[in-house]
Amino acid sequence: MNQKEQTGYFRRNPFFRVFLREVDRMSSSFVYLFTTLLGPLIAFILLLAIFNEGVPRNLSVALVDQDHSSLSRKMAMWIDATPEAEVVMRLPNLEEAYDQMKNGHIDAVVLIPKETEKNILKGVQQEIPVFINNANILKGGYLQKGIYKTLATLSGGIKVQVAMKHGLSERQALAKAQPVKLHQHVLFNPFGNYAHFLLSALLPLMVVVFTLLSTVYAVGTEVREGTGPEWLEHSEGSIIVAIAGKLTPYTLLFLVVSTVMNVVLFVQMGTPLRGEFMLIALGELILIMAYQMLGVLLVTVTSNLRLALSLGSAYSMMALTFSGLTFPQFAMPAMAKAFTWLFPFTYWVKLFISQAIRGEAVVYGIRFLAILPLFALLSVAILPRLKRILQNENYWGKV
């Protein structure tokens, strides 16, 4: 088949006629370029910039040192050395420290009372009050962990020194200071890296959001502009061919975006990949197609572009909340737990965790993969209604 015959075949084939028509429509509007390429890539860059550090570091701490001893100075130095905290202020009293915290200038206050060193040397237990602003639970948790670990280490060292002064060997003193030693093994995200934890869901969520909205816009404009009959004419009256030809260019573009996402996640960020990458890639393809068909469903049900875009925005952004990633499904109320299964993104997150993070056998990932096509089939069932909407002038011109 020569080039002329190939061109003729593409022009005669209904699928390729619709495909080429859509490519022409995409190239004529900046909206398509933004929703398919620029928007997702800008979102990726912003999210990477936000989570560049991986974990919160150098959170601001104020020190109220009322002891002014060598031990209090050592305590301040150790707190400042911990990755989570940075001593940014040394204040004379708690009143000033409270004002600074209330104004948002500091996140925690450490108070070292008078005669702290003297009491410790006497063997008297000494409390070190720590005040943490827990309005932001993430920052509060990190500060609590970092400061507690520092003070516990310092306290343990003092106990060892006191015990050795009473004639115990170093080994005996260590055993007395810490009779039970925790041998900790953190699985799957041992670094506590929020970039690995959140970006592995937020980047795919951006793909999902732009996939759904671009599909709603592409199909909805056909209804709004009254170009449905022309679209169906290119597909020779087949609504299935019309949908397949129209959505395929977007599917290919979002696969390119997904490839960029995978490079960012697994190559640049070093997110663990312990299972089958091909299963993850296949899941991304089916996820894109599922959300495309859900976009078709929204336009078909509402027959209104603006309403469909609003519903699509809300539905896609709710996916992260109900995915069970930030709040576990088993702890949700029954009603909320039921809602989690209404989002394809929920199943993809489970597939990603199964294969990338946990490295489970393929059979455990396939069960989540098998559910994703059901969302697309749900939309296929109402395509005859979409065909009637495209041919009915009463639906045209709606915003």
C-alpha positions in Angstrom: 0.0 0.0 0.0 1.6 3.3 -1.2 1.3 6.6 0.7 -1.6 7.8 -1.4 -3.6 4.6 -0.7 -2.7 4.9 3.1 -4.0 8.4 3.2 -7.2 7.4 1.4 -7.7 4.5 3.9 -7.4 6.9 6.9 -9.9 9.3 5.2 -12.4 6.5 4.5 -12.1 4.7 7.8 -14.8 6.1 10.3 -12.5 5.7 13.3 -9.6 7.6 11.7 -11.9 10.2 10.3 -13.2 11.0 13.8 -9.6 10.8 15.2 -8.2 13.3 12.6 -11.2 15.6 13.1 -10.5 15.6 16.9 -6.8 16.3 16.3 -7.8 19.3 14.1 -10.1 20.6 16.9 -7.4 20.2 19.5 -4.9 22.1 17.5 -7.3 25.0 17.0 -7.8 25.8 20.8 -5.4 26.6 23.6 -7.8 25.0 26.1 -7.1 21.5 24.7 -3.3 22.1 24.9 -3.6 23.3 28.6 -5.9 20.5 29.8 -3.9 17.7 28.2 -0.2 18.8 28.5 0.5 22.1 30.1 -1.9 21.8 33.0 -0.7 18.4 34.3 3.0 19.3 33.8 2.6 22.6 35.7 0.8 20.7 38.5 3.7 18.2 38.6 6.2 21.0 38.9 4.3 22.8 41.7 3.8 19.6 43.7 7.5 18.6 43.3 8.5 22.1 44.5 6.2 21.8 47.6 7.4 18.3 48.6 11.0 18.8 47.6 12.4 18.2 51.1 10.4 15.0 51.6 9.9 15.7 55.3 9.4 18.9 57.3 12.7 20.2 58.7 14.0 23.1 60.9 10.7 23.9 62.4 10.9 27.0 64.6 11.4 26.5 68.3 11.8 29.1 71.1 13.9 28.3 74.2 13.2 29.8 77.6 16.3 29.0 79.6 15.9 29.9 83.3 18.7 27.7 84.5 21.6 29.2 82.5 23.8 26.2 83.2 26.2 24.1 81.1 23.5 21.4 81.0 20.9 23.8 79.7 23.2 25.1 77.0 24.0 21.5 76.0 20.2 20.8 75.9 19.7 23.8 73.6 22.5 22.8 71.3 21.1 19.2 71.0 17.6 20.4 70.3 18.9 22.8 67.6 20.9 20.0 66.1 17.9 17.7 65.5 16.7 17.8 61.9 13.1 18.5 62.9 13.8 21.6 65.0 15.7 24.9 64.9 16.1 27.1 67.9 15.2 30.5 66.4 14.5 32.5 69.6 15.8 32.6 73.2 13.2 34.3 75.4 13.3 35.4 79.1 9.8 34.1 80.0 6.8 32.0 78.9 4.6 35.1 78.4 6.7 36.4 75.5 7.1 32.8 74.1 3.3 32.4 74.2 2.9 35.7 72.3 5.4 34.6 69.7 3.5 31.3 69.2 0.1 33.0 69.0 1.5 35.3 66.3 2.7 32.3 64.3 6.4 33.0 64.6 7.3 29.8 66.4 5.9 26.2 66.5 7.1 25.1 69.9 8.6 26.3 73.2 11.0 24.4 75.5 11.2 25.6 79.1 14.3 24.7 81.1 13.4 25.6 84.8 15.7 27.0 87.4 18.1 24.6 89.1 17.6 21.9 86.5 21.2 20.9 86.4 21.5 21.0 90.3 18.4 18.7 90.7 19.7 16.2 88.1 23.1 16.0 89.7 21.3 15.4 93.1 19.4 12.5 91.5 16.1 14.3 91.7 13.8 13.9 88.7 13.4 17.1 86.7 10.6 17.9 84.3 11.3 19.8 81.1 8.0 21.4 79.9 7.5 21.4 76.1 4.7 23.4 74.5 3.8 22.5 71.0 1.4 24.2 68.6 -0.6 21.3 67.3 -2.9 23.3 65.1 -1.0 21.6 62.2 -0.9 18.0 63.2 1.9 17.1 60.9 4.3 19.8 62.2 3.2 19.1 65.8 3.9 15.4 65.4 7.4 15.9 63.9 8.3 18.4 66.6 7.1 16.2 69.4 9.1 13.2 68.0 12.3 15.2 67.4 12.3 17.1 70.8 11.3 14.0 72.7 14.0 11.9 71.1 16.6 14.5 71.8 15.6 14.9 75.5 15.3 11.1 75.9 18.8 10.6 74.5 20.2 13.3 76.8 18.4 11.9 79.8 19.8 8.4 79.0 23.3 9.7 78.8 23.0 11.4 82.2 21.6 8.1 83.7 24.6 6.2 82.3 27.1 8.7 83.8 25.4 8.6 87.2 25.4 4.8 87.2 29.0 4.6 86.2 29.9 7.0 89.1 28.3 4.4 91.4 30.7 1.7 90.2 28.8 0.1 87.4 30.5 -0.8 84.1 29.5 1.1 80.9 27.6 -2.0 79.7 25.8 -2.4 83.0 25.0 1.3 83.1 23.6 1.2 79.5 21.4 -1.8 80.5 20.1 0.0 83.5 19.4 3.2 81.6 17.5 1.3 78.9 16.4 -2.1 80.2 14.2 -2.7 77.1 15.7 -1.8 73.8 13.4 -1.4 70.8 14.6 -3.2 67.7 12.5 -1.3 65.1 11.9 -2.4 61.5 9.8 0.1 59.5 8.5 -1.5 56.3 7.6 0.0 52.9 8.5 3.7 53.6 11.3 3.4 56.1 12.5 7.0 55.6 9.1 8.6 56.6 9.3 10.4 53.3 6.2 12.5 52.6 7.2 12.9 49.0 7.0 9.1 48.4 3.8 8.9 50.5 1.8 11.8 49.0 3.2 12.4 45.5 2.6 8.8 44.6 -1.1 9.7 44.9 -1.1 13.4 44.1 0.6 13.1 40.7 -1.8 10.4 39.5 -4.7 12.5 40.9 -3.6 15.4 38.7 -3.7 13.0 35.7 -7.2 11.9 36.7 -8.5 15.5 37.2 -7.2 16.7 33.8 -8.4 13.5 32.1 -11.9 13.9 33.4 -12.2 17.6 32.7 -10.7 17.5 29.2 -13.1 14.7 28.3 -16.1 16.6 29.6 -15.0 19.7 27.7 -14.3 17.8 24.5 -17.7 16.0 24.5 -19.6 18.9 26.0 -18.5 21.4 23.4 -20.0 19.2 20.7 -23.4 19.5 22.5 -23.0 23.2 23.2 -21.9 24.1 19.7 -24.4 21.8 18.0 -21.7 20.0 16.1 -22.9 16.5 17.2 -24.5 15.6 13.8 -21.2 16.4 12.0 -19.3 14.3 14.6 -21.7 11.4 14.0 -21.5 11.8 10.3 -17.7 11.2 10.4 -18.3 8.0 12.4 -21.0 6.9 9.9 -23.7 7.1 12.7 -21.9 4.8 15.2 -21.8 6.4 18.6 -19.2 3.8 19.8 -16.9 4.7 16.9 -17.5 8.4 17.5 -16.5 8.1 21.2 -13.5 5.8 20.4 -12.1 8.1 17.7 -12.7 11.2 19.8 -11.1 10.0 23.0 -8.1 8.1 21.6 -6.0 11.3 21.0 -6.5 12.3 24.6 -5.7 8.7 25.8 -2.4 8.9 23.9 -1.5 12.3 25.3 -2.3 11.3 28.9 -0.2 8.2 28.5 2.7 10.5 27.6 1.9 12.5 30.8 1.8 9.3 32.8 5.2 8.3 31.4 6.6 11.6 32.6 4.9 10.9 36.0 6.5 7.5 36.2 10.0 8.9 35.4 9.5 11.5 38.1 8.3 9.0 40.7 10.6 6.1 40.1 13.7 7.7 38.6 14.0 11.2 39.9 12.4 10.7 43.4 13.5 7.1 43.8 10.1 5.8 44.9 10.4 2.1 45.6 9.3 -0.3 42.8 9.2 -3.7 44.3 6.5 -5.3 42.1 5.5 -5.5 38.4 5.8 -2.2 36.6 3.8 -3.4 33.7 0.8 -4.0 35.9 1.1 -0.4 37.2 1.4 0.9 33.6 -1.6 -1.2 32.5 -3.5 0.2 35.5 -2.7 3.7 34.5 -4.0 3.1 31.0 -7.3 1.6 32.3 -7.6 4.4 34.9 -7.3 7.0 32.1 -10.0 5.2 30.0 -12.3 4.8 33.0 -12.2 8.5 33.8 -12.7 9.4 30.2 -15.9 7.3 30.1 -17.0 8.9 33.4 -16.6 12.2 31.7 -18.8 11.0 28.9 -21.3 9.9 31.5 -21.4 13.3 33.2 -22.1 15.0 29.9 -24.8 12.5 29.0 -26.6 12.7 32.3 -26.5 16.6 32.6 -26.4 17.5 28.9 -24.9 20.8 30.2 -21.2 21.6 29.8 -20.9 24.0 32.8 -22.7 21.6 35.2 -20.7 18.6 33.9 -17.4 20.5 34.5 -18.5 21.5 38.0 -19.5 17.9 38.9 -16.4 16.5 37.3 -14.1 18.9 39.3 -15.8 17.9 42.6 -15.9 14.2 41.8 -12.2 14.0 40.7 -10.9 16.0 43.7 -12.9 13.9 46.2 -11.0 10.8 45.0 -8.0 11.5 47.2 -10.2 11.9 50.3 -12.0 8.6 49.8 -9.0 6.6 48.5 -8.0 5.5 52.0 -4.5 6.9 51.6 -4.7 9.9 54.0 -7.3 8.3 56.3 -7.7 4.5 56.5 -10.9 3.0 55.1 -11.4 0.6 58.1 -11.7 3.7 60.4 -14.3 5.4 58.3 -18.0 5.4 59.1 -20.0 2.9 57.1 -21.5 5.6 54.8 -18.0 7.0 54.0 -16.6 3.5 53.5 -19.3 2.8 51.0 -18.4 6.0 49.1 -14.8 4.9 48.7 -15.8 2.2 46.2 -17.4 4.8 43.9 -14.0 6.2 42.7 -11.7 4.3 40.2 -8.8 6.1 41.9 -9.4 4.1 45.0 -8.6 0.9 43.2 -5.6 2.3 41.4 -4.1 3.5 44.7 -4.5 0.0 46.1 -2.9 -1.4 42.9 0.0 1.0 43.2 0.6 0.3 46.9 0.4 -3.5 46.2 2.9 -3.5 43.4 5.2 -0.5 43.9 5.4 -0.2 47.7 4.7 -3.7 49.1 5.9 -5.8 46.1 3.0 -8.2 46.4 2.4 -11.1 44.0 0.7 -10.1 40.7 -2.5 -11.9 41.7 -3.2 -9.5 44.5 -2.8 -6.5 42.1 -5.0 -8.0 39.4 -8.1 -8.0 41.6 -7.9 -4.2 41.8 -7.1 -3.9 38.1 -10.1 -6.0 37.1 -12.6 -3.6 38.8 -11.5 -0.5 36.8 -13.1 -1.4 33.5 -16.5 -1.7 35.2 -16.6 2.1 35.4 -16.1 2.4 31.7 -18.8 -0.2 31.0 -21.2 1.8 33.1 -20.8 4.7 30.7 -21.1 2.6 27.6 -24.6 1.5 28.7 -26.0 5.1 28.2 -24.3 5.9 25.0 -27.6 5.7 23.1 -28.9 8.6 25.1 -25.8 10.6 24.2 -26.5 10.0 20.5 -30.0 11.3 20.9 -28.7 14.4 22.7 -26.2 15.1 19.9 -29.0 14.9 17.3 -31.6 16.9 19.3 -31.5 20.7 18.7 -33.2 21.3 22.1 -29.9 20.4 23.9 -27.7 22.6 21.7 -26.4 26.0 22.8 -26.5 25.2 26.6 -23.6 26.7 28.5 
